[in-house]
Amino acid sequence: MIYLKTFTYSAFEWTLEKVYLNRQSLVVGQNATGKTKFLESISTVINTMLMKDSNWKGSQAFTAQLEFDGDTELRYELKVS
């Protein structure tokens, strides 16, 4: 099992500070607080890692920490300018 433990993302004038996630996380918040942007940023990063169509435009960066089967961790970092 692979799961996303931490995630940060920045694009243009929008920045998502380090978010800590569990194996199951619920994203909640008031309207216009960035919930959809948060999920779209994860989707963009996943598509980039899988070498599918990505939406990288302009200056963007992310870090992601993944855990594999509870014993191996990987950290990915990418910055596009």
C-alpha positions in Angstrom: 0.0 0.0 0.0 1.3 3.4 -0.9 0.0 6.6 0.7 0.8 10.3 0.6 2.1 11.5 4.0 3.0 15.1 3.4 2.4 17.5 0.5 3.4 21.1 -0.3 2.7 22.9 -3.6 3.1 26.4 -5.0 2.0 27.8 -8.3 1.9 31.4 -9.5 0.5 33.3 -6.5 -1.0 30.3 -4.7 0.9 28.4 -2.0 -0.1 25.3 -0.1 2.0 25.0 3.1 3.0 21.5 4.3 -0.1 19.3 4.7 0.0 16.1 6.8 -2.2 13.3 5.6 -3.2 9.9 7.0 -4.1 6.8 5.0 -7.6 8.2 4.9 -8.1 12.0 5.0 -11.1 14.1 4.7 -10.8 17.6 3.1 -13.3 20.0 4.6 -13.5 23.8 4.8 -15.6 26.8 4.0 -16.3 27.9 0.5 -13.4 29.5 -1.5 -10.7 28.2 0.9 -8.8 26.1 -1.6 -10.2 22.5 -1.3 -10.6 22.0 -5.0 -7.2 23.6 -5.7 -5.6 21.3 -3.2 -7.1 18.2 -4.9 -6.2 19.5 -8.4 -2.6 20.1 -7.3 -2.3 16.5 -6.1 -3.8 15.3 -9.4 -1.3 17.5 -11.4 1.6 16.0 -9.4 0.4 12.4 -9.9 0.0 12.9 -13.6 3.5 14.4 -13.8 5.0 11.4 -11.9 3.1 9.0 -14.1 4.3 10.9 -17.2 0.8 11.6 -18.3 -0.5 14.9 -19.6 0.5 17.5 -17.0 -0.7 21.1 -16.5 2.7 22.6 -15.6 2.5 26.3 -16.7 4.8 29.0 -15.4 6.7 28.6 -12.1 5.5 25.7 -9.9 7.0 23.5 -7.2 6.0 20.6 -5.1 7.3 18.2 -2.5 5.6 14.9 -1.6 6.5 12.3 0.9 5.2 8.8 0.2 5.1 5.7 2.4 5.3 2.2 1.0 3.9 -0.7 3.1 4.7 1.1 6.4 8.5 0.8 6.2 9.9 2.6 3.2 9.5 6.4 2.6 10.3 8.4 -0.5 10.5 12.2 -0.9 9.9 13.8 -4.2 10.8 17.4 -5.0 10.2 19.2 -8.3 10.6 22.9 -9.2 9.7 24.2 -12.7 10.5 27.8 -13.5 
